Amino acid sequence: MTLRTTTIGAYPKPAYLPTPDWFRKDIEFKTATAGNPTAAFNDYLATLSPEVRDLLDRATREVVQAQVAYGIDIPTDGEVRRENYIYHVCRNLNGFDFDSLTHQILRNGQWEAWVPTVRGPISSAPPMMANDFRIAQAATDKPVKITLPGPLTICGSTADDYYHDPKALGADLAAALNKEVLALVDAGCKWIQIDEPVFARTPDQALDFGFENLERCFAGVPADVNRVVHMCCGYPMGLDETEYEKADPGAYFELAAAIDASSIDAISLEDAHRHNDLALLAHFKKTTVIWGAVAIARSRIETPAEIRERLTQVLDHIDAERLIVAPDCGLGYLTDEMVAAKLRNMSEAAHAF
């Protein structure tokens, strides 16, 4: 059999989109908050015209079709409607303040930003992600995967001026996210991914209450829908930056048993940027592993031969039926040309088995 392929979430936005984006360097953000794209996104939303909405639909279709053309079996919508993978969803939840941002130092000191603030109880608004899914799914007969940020990662990417308790905040976030998840199920989405990279940064919190909240996110999801969790170890603020402290690689070992005991169907792990000890795979008895096979914060293009060589080593530790090949994380740092080359080479290697 050939190995299946997928992407993780973000895809480079087409140049014609005026959407503020944490990845982009080609748009000048003239706001009161020192060029912060989250502040710029407020102004963008206030003036979002029908013409730009049409461009967003066009861009979604284009990035889905590009992924399929490069050999991706389970594409995403490319997150083209988002300023980043987290805040797009948070803006649709009651309790967040996006007007008065709070300065925070996050990710164990690796990220400094002005971020939205929780100023009241979190609750769900009418779900919006199902519409994103329908537009993307109409572009292909491949199953489209939709991503949502997880409760612990939202907590680690915002400021809390209300709960002062990440466990309680996470529980309410999970209940609200569950409404989006179930709306996606009703719309026909068969691949739903919760992004929880902060699990690798804070495995103690993940084990204490993070997995409990993941189960709340997926509550009521039927067996024919794939429950996916993405868990990378963090990336720098730009391409080819080397001075960046990633999460401890031992975190995957700390979390593996809890992952395998949960209702998660597939866990997405990075490996290309920093190889894992392949003994890790023995801890996954039933969980499908989505394996990071190309780096997303390096411009160097991996060859099909080197990708295949690593996958051959991986297959000594896990059955092919439970292995899916992907980039380490989202593709927003890369140029279109880099993305095309990396995905084509990755797909060639994966489909050669």
Steps between C-alpha positions, in 0.01 A plus 500: 500500500605862460516725802233767525598867508353808664592856592469649848316828452643829378588554133661813348230753418476607135654842440165648398352450849523811722456291815731588793695191597765418760704326229495776242770760447343661193228705674575807711286501814428863587332469840540639848655175617837515329421308184316218676298302242236413761427870549508549123250217461242699698509775237500241224183332632324834541541573129473148358329555165308249287788519252753389763264225616493374142881509495508295821278237339720498190817470708354211700418311183843569353701382799292183534547420133872576520544253785316232304712573192813448712379158612328574832230246585345692791537875431403783734322825419839671535365724780491781244226684691714527813755745637640193677372155585376600846331838497264443207307256718535704822340802332183294468485417872333722758733623774802611296604864467681569172486879534722545807793265450731393783878476475618147582821296491400146410630157396762482774629843403523426128208718387424863593179653368190709561222244534121487549373486856232294672283749687183297558361147497578305184200373307428399144359725233327356192760265342689633198755230411245283320471768233879504457485124456222507240689748282819294519332162450322624188841540336596129510374145538779436753394523866585847635634530855404800712714618789409673826727620781485295819408638843850485650655664196238776507580556868869518412441752221270749670475694825253404775349786699193307616551134598854509639482122479615323180309183589167682532567717196598192300181318594281787376710534185460128433123518541484793257733333249285188513217700340728576204611137483144366495398754236789372285375145551150604392651664189665171403860561609676167564838635615500745792828607656557671834837677516673465839871584459502642853462141628868450414594820687301413814454121516411524870194713419418279204490195725324682784206638301598543132387158383178532699423818309590336169235239572253784559590645161424170327193405707223359282719448193397177323739216428517571125660842564877508549600677823846648437728690738805694381788535745817661364779641719485861385649712223689832472355829379670474161646267241849356563533654846727282713485659846171357618439269793258222411308291749682211668501198264437282804150648524378261231605206716328653804175542308496185284313271741228760559467557126456129435250462784285789376234511230747665260514311170814665362782701660712738291866517609794691356814313397663681206635803686631283782493122474333296771625188667297248303442297815223755554282323245478183709285695748222539243313170496182622332552866407580597143810719478521797264874530454678827423716423198595846369606806699289814482742753652790416268530602137706196406300255285514138614547247219259210444785259573580641845132520593449141391808387694362644823154356436657158443655526846165605646322203344724269701310628805139547385269336246444687175124501564561723804746742339409821317768732359485878541714809545605571859248783535330773294661632183455875547870586522578352158470646153263342250799351318638345819160358591456347156843336510471372857149358456577340164813333638320391816211351303735325257682340790184402688323360198800292394443240773 
